[in-house]
Amino acid sequence: MVIDWDTKPSNTEATLDENGDVIEWTDENCIRYDAFGNAIPTKILCAIEQEEIKLQSEKRLRPIIEHLFNRKQVGFLYGESNTGKSFAALSLLNRVAQGRPWSGLRVAKECHAFYFDGETGVEVKDRNTAWSKKFNGGIKNKRMHILSPQINLFDVGVQNIIISDINSITNNKGGIICFDTLSSFLAYYSKQCIDGKTTLDMDNPDENDAIAMRKLVSILKRIAVETNSFVLMVHHGGKDAAKGMKGAITLKNDCDTVIKLAASDRQTGGNNIAFSVSLTVEKNRSAAKLPVMEFNLCSEDNGITQQELHEIDNELCDYPDEGETGYEAKNSTKTLVFI
């Protein structure tokens, strides 16, 4: 082999010594050579080194709602019954889908919102209609997706479908995903998976079981990371308000954000204001802690027509006595809206 010592590789990644001589260079196939043309063995990185490089290449967390929700994170919204939890969740998701600030906090552009309702069934449609009439000119947000499936979140097959479908709809841009409520989706647990082959080894999960709840948060985290979204779980408050939300402490410890809704003593104003609530951010791992916020819940037309009310009335029996009128309760065509 004859080496022309005056010839230098054209590759721009050649390494030169202080005299300008080549001491190392890389060819078009990314193979490294020393000055004598001998291939230099490529170092195989160990697992720790690979993970370190992976972390260094990660971008900083991007917000879905600034100072509140970040992509690839998980949070809980909880409170006692009748504090407007579901209405608050619909408000948050609709603002993200609408691309307009929520309570003065800016939202990410062009994001989709997915509301998995496990409690109210078709009633959630009326609630969303009322919100749209109040804040969106009566038009449903195109990027707001509402469904009421009875799904087992512990089933990997179900998780895969959720992740795949959301990525398909959002073109991998992500958004915000809400499951309402934790207890409802625990009720849909089944040992038999949808693939018909896999059987889960866990007994019926309980919200007080630390191991089961840690597993649940890890599932929500997987969905958040693989869809580039924020995942919000609506939950109930515990018997002792001072101890926070219901269930194992791992729910709070393992998640990124915890928001509490509570009835407010603030004087409500206006004839259509039902009640007021306070919103407290109890935990926010990656953002500034916001001050306590105050909100009202007002009544708004939910889209139910007089014709529908008449049809419902016709499905009920008549009173035996002509003079009997029953309880005086006016049929309502309004639903609460979180404002």
Secondary structure, DSSP 8 states (H G I E B T S, - for coil): ----TT-----TT-EE-TTS-EEEEE-TT--EEETTS-B-------HHHHHHHHHHH-----EEETTTEETTEEEEEEESTTS-HHHHHHHHHHHHHHTS-BTTB-B-TT-EEEEEESSSTTHHHHHHHHHHHHHSTT---TTEEEE-----TT-HHHHHHHHHHHHHHHTT--EEEEEE-HHHHHTT--SB-TTSS-B----S--TT-HHHHHHHHHHHHHHHHHHT-EEEEEEEB-SSGGG-BSS-THHHHHSSEEEEEEE--S---STTEEEEEEEEEEEETTS-----EEEEEEEEE-S--HHHHHHHHHTS---SSTT---S------EEEEE-
